Amino acid sequence: MPMSENKARSLRGELYYAFTPELIAERRRCQQACERYNTSGDVSRRKRVEMWRDIVGDKTPMPNPAPTDEEDEELFAEDAWVEPPVHIDYGTNVTLGQNVFINFNCTMLDTTKITIGARTLFGSNVSLFSGTHPLDPDVRNGTKGPEMGAEIHIGEDCWFGGNVTVLPGVTIE
């Protein structure tokens, strides 16, 4: 399905409308995937990676299972490790590098792209907000008004302690 002009504007960081059927459906899909992830309990590393890929829309095929649980876990040694719960708007605008660790209660408002480089570590309660709103209340207009955003880029080998908030348009290397 081709991307709507409204969604394309959101990804470019231009004014767009978040409360369209298309974007509501995308957020609902991600919310449901996050809910499954957050309530999955004690599952295998394979299952955790599979559920994470569902959140972010990663269609990379899963490798065939290894003969033992330990060998199977090793297949995912370079995949990001994301502790639940996690809260994400769309998921499909989030890219994590290899060997990233995200501790619990991470929030990502991914109106535009959020990229996190390899080996980056997040403490608990880190929030990445790529979305924002017009400052003029007449333009803002509640849920009927437009929103906008700016990409967030985090380089490799960064470390964020607990309760860090990153706002739209920030690059950290």
Secondary structure, DSSP 4 states (H G I P E B T S, - for coil): -PPPHHHHHHHHT--B-S-SHHHHHHHHHHHHHHHHHHT--S--HHHHHHHHHHHHT--PPPPPPPSSHHHHHHTTTTS-EEPSPEEES-STTEEE-TT-EE-SSEEEE-SS-EEE-TT-EE-TT-EEE-EE--SSHHHH-GGGS-BEE--EEE-TT-EE-TT-EE-TT-EE-
